[in-house]
Amino acid sequence: MKIGVLSPTTWQFMEKMAALFSQGIEVVGPVFDNEDYWKKYYGLKTNDWRELGLRVSFNIAPYSDIDFSDYDVLIESVETFHYAKDWINHCHRAECPILLKSCWTRDPITTLPLEYVRKVRDFPVLLEMPAHARFWKSAGFSDVSVIFNPVGDWWFDREWTGAKEQVLFVLFGTRHWRGNPARYGFDIWEKLSRTFPDKTYHHDGYERYKTAKQMTDLFAESRVFVNLDCPYGQGERPLTLAFTEALSAGLPVVARDLPGLSYKDFIDSNGVCTNDFEVMCSFISNCLADLDFARKCGTRSREIARQAFSCEVLRPEYHELIKRAQEVFERKRQQRKSILEKWPSRYDLPYFLPKFVRRRFLQRRQHGLHLITSLLRCRDPITRS
């Protein structure tokens, strides 16, 4: 099966899809409008993936030069509209089965072109944020799923040691574009750093890039992981990728228990989920002082991660989504074929019509088919207003 991932999209998403599909993926489309971002990470990421054994190829070209029918499925990220302005001129194309992924787009009606919504609404939609599901369903999307992002096998394969008696905190772009530190728990982190001097480490990938292997080494050597997010918006981002990777790496974990967050669903004997700073400090102290206690907690973390985030568990769910996407595409193809068969050909036109009328008819035939298809969708709640 040839799997295309529409470019541009986030590097994290490319990596997750490459980890999930062992046969490999092909990133297809142009680069980011902001070419500096692409140039900064392209070499770093491709080297990372090669080292990890991930199969990622690139078909970098303008959308106008790409034949999407070459793919058995195209995974389109909604956020591509933000990264490439030209996509709006080609987003109406449906040349193969589509699996639509939304990382952080809440409401498709207020964000996406109406023509694009009509094109993809029958295909499966994969969301990261459970709170967004009701908006997508109310927009007429009938196949909406919320499935966790997979964690690559290399996180599970690396043995955890906890050799460094350090508390690990991971937050990207902290002092550059994050805004209010309290929104991401950085104020609590600074308080923890003062409580455990010389025992804390904050990794900011925006300032110090580490390869995937270096990140697994960092996690494996750390004693305990803390995640201090607040919910925001409509309960967006209930879990961070760093937290799921920390569980997969076998780390004891600390997180806050706030409405809209899901950390408590993945913490039992492997850590604490609390808003009490003293309880956080007590658990961290136990992990730093007792390696066996930390190892026991970490073993449980990895068990939880295997059941929830491993590619082995999630791969069948993604394959089921692809199967449904292919069924929708085939159904649409048959509907279009039926319309074509019923639509009059040039031989059905009365002979007495002037030649220029018949020529004009043929020129507008495809446009007419598009209009008919749109009229058939008049039952769509989007068009009722």
C-alpha positions as CSV (number, residue, x, y, z in Angstrom):
1,M,0.0,0.0,0.0
2,K,1.4,3.4,-1.0
3,I,0.7,5.9,1.7
4,G,1.1,9.6,1.0
5,V,1.3,12.3,3.7
6,L,0.4,15.7,2.4
7,S,3.1,18.3,2.7
8,P,3.7,20.7,4.4
9,T,2.8,19.4,7.8
10,T,4.6,19.1,11.1
11,W,7.7,17.1,11.4
12,Q,6.3,15.3,14.4
13,F,3.3,14.1,12.4
14,M,5.5,12.8,9.6
15,E,7.6,10.9,12.2
16,K,4.5,9.4,13.9
17,M,3.1,8.2,10.5
18,A,6.4,6.7,9.5
19,A,6.7,4.8,12.8
20,L,3.1,3.5,12.4
21,F,3.4,2.3,8.8
22,S,6.4,-0.1,8.5
23,Q,6.1,-0.1,4.7
24,G,7.0,3.6,4.7
25,I,5.3,6.8,3.7
26,E,5.9,9.4,1.0
27,V,5.7,13.1,1.9
28,V,4.1,14.7,-1.1
29,G,3.6,18.4,-1.9
30,P,5.7,21.6,-1.7
31,V,7.7,22.8,1.2
32,F,6.5,25.3,3.8
33,D,5.9,28.9,2.7
34,N,8.4,29.6,5.4
35,E,11.3,27.9,3.8
36,D,13.7,28.6,6.7
37,Y,11.7,26.2,8.9
38,W,12.0,23.5,6.3
39,K,15.7,24.1,5.7
40,K,16.4,24.1,9.4
41,Y,15.0,20.7,10.2
42,Y,15.0,18.8,6.9
43,G,18.6,17.4,7.1
44,L,18.3,16.8,10.9
45,K,15.0,14.9,10.7
46,T,15.9,12.8,7.6
47,N,19.1,11.7,9.3
48,D,17.2,10.9,12.5
49,W,14.7,8.8,10.6
50,R,17.4,7.0,8.7
51,E,19.1,6.1,11.9
52,L,15.9,4.8,13.4
53,G,15.2,2.7,10.3
54,L,12.1,4.7,9.3
55,R,11.2,4.6,5.6
56,V,10.3,8.2,4.5
57,S,10.6,9.3,0.9
58,F,9.8,12.8,-0.5
59,N,7.9,13.9,-3.6
60,I,8.5,17.6,-3.3
61,A,6.7,19.5,-6.1
62,P,4.0,22.1,-6.6
63,Y,0.5,20.7,-6.1
64,S,-0.2,21.3,-9.8
65,D,2.5,18.8,-10.8
66,I,1.3,16.0,-8.5
67,D,-1.0,13.1,-9.5
68,F,-2.6,12.1,-6.2
69,S,-4.2,9.1,-7.9
70,D,-0.8,7.3,-7.5
71,Y,-1.5,6.8,-3.8
72,D,-3.7,4.1,-2.1
73,V,-4.5,6.7,0.6
74,L,-3.5,10.3,1.1
75,I,-3.3,11.5,4.7
76,E,-4.2,15.2,4.7
77,S,-3.5,17.5,7.6
78,V,-6.0,20.3,8.1
79,E,-3.1,22.5,9.2
80,T,-1.6,22.4,5.7
81,F,-3.8,25.5,5.0
82,H,-1.7,27.4,7.4
83,Y,1.6,26.3,6.1
84,A,1.1,26.6,2.3
85,K,-1.2,29.3,0.8
86,D,-1.3,27.5,-2.6
87,W,-3.2,24.5,-1.1
88,I,-6.4,26.4,-1.1
89,N,-6.3,26.4,-5.0
90,H,-5.9,22.6,-5.1
91,C,-7.8,21.4,-1.9
92,H,-10.9,20.5,-3.9
93,R,-9.1,17.6,-5.6
94,A,-10.2,14.1,-4.5
95,E,-8.1,11.7,-6.7
96,C,-7.6,9.0,-4.1
97,P,-8.9,7.8,-0.7
98,I,-8.4,10.5,2.0
99,L,-7.8,10.2,5.7
100,L,-8.1,13.7,7.2
101,K,-6.1,14.5,10.3
102,S,-6.7,17.6,12.5
103,C,-4.1,18.4,15.0
104,W,-5.5,21.5,16.5
105,T,-8.3,22.9,14.3
106,R,-11.4,23.1,16.4
107,D,-14.2,24.1,14.0
108,P,-14.0,23.2,10.3
109,I,-16.8,25.6,9.3
110,T,-15.0,28.7,10.5
111,T,-11.6,27.6,9.4
112,L,-11.8,25.6,6.2
113,P,-13.1,26.5,2.7
114,L,-16.7,25.3,2.2
115,E,-15.7,23.4,-0.9
116,Y,-13.1,21.5,1.0
117,V,-15.5,20.6,3.7
118,R,-17.9,19.2,1.1
119,K,-15.1,17.2,-0.4
120,V,-13.8,15.5,2.8
121,R,-16.9,15.4,5.0
122,D,-17.7,11.7,4.1
123,F,-14.1,10.5,4.6
124,P,-12.8,9.5,8.1
125,V,-11.6,12.4,10.2
126,L,-8.9,11.8,12.9
127,L,-8.8,14.3,15.8
128,E,-6.3,14.7,18.5
129,M,-8.5,16.8,20.8
130,P,-11.7,15.1,22.1
131,A,-13.3,18.4,22.8
132,H,-13.3,19.2,19.1
133,A,-15.4,16.2,18.1
134,R,-18.8,17.9,18.5
135,F,-17.8,20.7,16.2
136,W,-16.8,18.4,13.5
137,K,-19.9,16.3,13.8
138,S,-22.2,19.3,13.8
139,A,-20.5,20.4,10.5
140,G,-21.7,17.2,8.8
141,F,-18.7,14.9,9.3
142,S,-20.2,11.5,10.0
143,D,-17.0,9.5,10.6
144,V,-15.1,11.3,13.4
145,S,-12.5,9.4,15.5
146,V,-10.2,10.4,18.3
147,I,-7.2,8.2,18.4
148,F,-3.9,8.7,20.3
149,N,-0.7,9.5,18.4
150,P,1.5,6.4,18.2
151,V,4.8,6.3,20.0
152,G,7.7,4.8,18.0
153,D,9.1,1.4,19.0
154,W,12.5,2.8,19.8
155,W,11.0,4.4,23.0
156,F,10.1,1.0,24.3
157,D,13.3,-0.7,23.2
158,R,15.7,1.5,25.1
159,E,16.3,0.2,28.7
160,W,15.5,2.7,31.4
161,T,18.3,3.2,34.0
162,G,17.5,6.4,35.8
163,A,21.3,6.8,36.2
164,K,21.1,10.6,36.5
165,E,19.3,11.7,39.6
166,Q,17.5,14.4,37.7
167,V,13.9,15.6,37.3
168,L,13.1,16.0,33.6
169,F,10.9,18.7,32.1
170,V,10.4,19.1,28.3
171,L,8.8,22.2,26.8
172,F,9.5,23.7,23.3
173,G,9.9,27.4,22.7
174,T,9.5,28.3,26.4
175,R,11.2,31.8,26.3
176,H,10.5,32.5,22.6
177,W,6.8,32.2,21.7
178,R,5.0,30.5,24.5
179,G,3.7,33.6,26.1
180,N,2.4,33.5,29.7
181,P,4.7,30.9,31.6
182,A,1.8,30.0,34.0
183,R,-0.2,28.7,31.0
184,Y,2.4,25.9,30.6
185,G,3.3,25.4,34.2
186,F,6.7,27.0,33.9
187,D,6.2,28.9,37.1
188,I,5.7,25.6,39.0
189,W,8.8,24.2,37.2
190,E,10.9,27.1,38.5
191,K,9.6,26.5,42.0
192,L,10.6,22.8,41.7
193,S,14.0,23.8,40.4
194,R,14.5,25.9,43.6
195,T,13.3,23.0,45.8
196,F,15.6,20.5,44.1
197,P,18.7,22.5,43.3
198,D,21.1,20.8,40.7
199,K,18.6,18.0,40.3
200,T,16.4,19.4,37.6
201,Y,16.8,19.6,33.8
202,H,14.6,21.5,31.3
203,H,15.0,20.5,27.7
204,D,13.9,23.1,25.1
205,G,14.3,21.7,21.6
206,Y,13.9,25.2,20.2
207,E,17.2,26.1,21.8
208,R,19.1,22.8,21.9
209,Y,18.1,20.3,19.2
210,K,18.5,16.6,20.1
211,T,18.2,13.7,17.7
212,A,15.5,11.0,18.4
213,K,18.2,8.7,19.8
214,Q,19.6,11.5,22.0
215,M,16.1,12.1,23.3
216,T,15.5,8.5,24.2
217,D,18.9,8.5,26.0
218,L,17.9,11.6,27.9
219,F,14.6,10.1,29.0
220,A,16.3,6.7,29.9
221,E,18.9,8.4,32.1
222,S,16.4,10.7,33.9
223,R,14.9,9.6,37.2
224,V,11.4,11.2,37.0
225,F,9.4,13.2,34.4
226,V,7.1,16.1,35.2
227,N,4.4,17.6,32.9
228,L,2.8,20.8,34.1
229,D,0.4,21.8,31.3
230,C,-2.8,23.7,31.9
231,P,-5.9,23.1,29.8
232,Y,-6.8,26.0,27.4
233,G,-9.4,26.9,24.8
234,Q,-12.1,24.1,24.7
235,G,-10.0,21.6,26.6
236,E,-7.4,21.3,23.8
237,R,-4.3,19.1,24.2
238,P,-5.3,16.9,27.0
239,L,-2.0,15.0,26.6
240,T,1.4,16.1,25.4
241,L,3.6,14.0,23.1
242,A,6.4,14.3,25.7
243,F,4.2,12.7,28.3
244,T,3.3,9.7,26.2
245,E,7.0,9.3,25.3
246,A,8.0,9.5,29.0
247,L,5.5,6.7,29.8
248,S,6.9,4.7,26.9
249,A,10.5,5.3,28.1
250,G,9.6,3.8,31.5
251,L,9.7,6.9,33.6
252,P,7.8,7.7,36.8
253,V,5.6,10.7,36.1
254,V,4.1,13.7,37.7
255,A,1.3,15.8,36.2
256,R,-1.5,18.1,37.3
257,D,-5.1,17.1,37.7
258,L,-7.1,19.9,36.0
259,P,-10.4,19.8,34.1
260,G,-9.8,19.1,30.4
261,L,-6.6,17.1,31.1
262,S,-6.4,13.4,30.7
263,Y,-3.2,12.6,32.6
264,K,-5.1,11.0,35.5
265,D,-6.3,8.3,33.1
266,F,-2.7,7.1,32.7
267,I,-1.3,7.5,36.2
268,D,-1.9,5.0,39.0
269,S,1.0,3.4,40.9
270,N,3.5,4.9,38.3
271,G,3.3,8.5,39.6
272,V,1.1,11.2,41.0
273,C,-1.6,13.4,39.3
274,T,-2.2,16.3,41.7
275,N,-2.4,20.0,42.1
276,D,-0.7,19.8,45.5
277,F,2.9,21.0,45.2
278,E,3.9,19.3,48.4
279,V,2.6,15.9,47.1
280,M,4.6,16.4,43.9
281,C,7.7,17.1,45.9
282,S,7.2,14.1,48.1
283,F,6.9,11.7,45.1
284,I,9.9,13.3,43.4
285,S,12.0,13.0,46.6
286,N,11.1,9.3,46.8
287,C,12.1,8.7,43.2
288,L,15.4,10.5,43.6
289,A,16.3,8.8,46.8
290,D,15.2,5.2,45.9
291,L,16.1,3.8,42.5
292,D,14.2,0.6,43.1
293,F,11.0,2.6,43.8
294,A,11.5,4.6,40.7
295,R,12.1,1.5,38.6
296,K,8.9,-0.1,39.9
297,C,6.9,3.0,39.0
298,G,8.6,3.2,35.6
299,T,7.8,-0.5,34.8
300,R,4.1,0.3,35.4
301,S,4.4,3.4,33.1
302,R,5.7,1.3,30.3
303,E,2.9,-1.2,30.7
304,I,0.3,1.6,30.5
305,A,2.0,3.1,27.4
306,R,2.1,-0.3,25.6
307,Q,-1.6,-0.7,26.0
308,A,-2.4,2.9,24.9
309,F,0.2,4.3,22.6
310,S,2.3,1.5,21.0
311,C,2.2,1.1,17.2
312,E,1.3,-2.5,17.7
313,V,-2.0,-1.5,19.4
314,L,-2.8,1.5,17.3
315,R,-1.9,0.2,13.9
316,P,-5.1,-1.9,13.4
317,E,-7.2,1.2,14.3
318,Y,-5.5,3.3,11.6
319,H,-5.8,0.5,9.1
320,E,-9.5,0.4,9.8
321,L,-9.8,4.1,9.1
322,I,-7.9,3.6,5.8
323,K,-10.2,0.8,4.8
324,R,-13.2,3.1,5.5
325,A,-11.6,5.9,3.4
326,Q,-11.2,3.5,0.5
327,E,-14.8,2.4,0.7
328,V,-16.0,6.0,0.7
329,F,-13.8,6.8,-2.3
330,E,-15.1,3.8,-4.2
331,R,-18.7,4.8,-3.4
332,K,-18.1,8.3,-4.6
333,R,-16.4,7.0,-7.8
334,Q,-19.4,4.8,-8.5
335,Q,-21.8,7.7,-7.9
336,R,-19.8,9.9,-10.3
337,K,-19.8,7.1,-12.9
338,S,-23.6,6.8,-12.6
339,I,-24.0,10.6,-13.1
340,L,-21.7,10.5,-16.1
341,E,-23.8,7.7,-17.7
342,K,-27.0,9.6,-17.2
343,W,-25.5,13.0,-18.4
344,P,-26.2,13.5,-22.1
345,S,-23.2,13.2,-24.4
346,R,-22.7,15.3,-27.5
347,Y,-24.5,12.7,-29.5
348,D,-27.6,13.3,-27.4
349,L,-27.8,16.9,-28.3
350,P,-30.4,17.9,-30.9
351,Y,-28.7,18.2,-34.3
352,F,-30.4,21.5,-35.0
353,L,-28.6,23.4,-32.2
354,P,-26.0,25.8,-33.4
355,K,-22.5,24.5,-33.4
356,F,-21.3,27.1,-31.0
357,V,-24.0,26.0,-28.5
358,R,-22.9,22.4,-28.6
359,R,-19.2,23.4,-28.3
360,R,-20.1,25.6,-25.2
361,F,-22.0,22.7,-23.7
362,L,-19.0,20.4,-24.0
363,Q,-16.7,23.0,-22.5
364,R,-18.9,23.4,-19.5
365,R,-19.7,19.7,-19.1
366,Q,-17.3,19.1,-16.2
367,H,-18.4,22.2,-14.5
368,G,-22.0,21.1,-14.8
369,L,-21.2,17.7,-13.3
370,H,-19.7,19.5,-10.3
371,L,-22.8,21.6,-9.9
372,I,-25.1,18.6,-10.1
373,T,-22.9,16.8,-7.4
374,S,-23.2,19.9,-5.2
375,L,-27.0,20.0,-5.7
376,L,-27.2,16.3,-4.7
377,R,-25.7,17.4,-1.4
378,C,-28.4,19.9,-0.6
379,R,-29.4,17.9,2.4
380,D,-26.1,18.8,3.9
381,P,-26.6,20.8,7.2
382,I,-23.8,23.2,6.0
383,T,-26.0,24.5,3.1
384,R,-29.2,24.9,5.0
385,S,-28.5,28.2,6.6
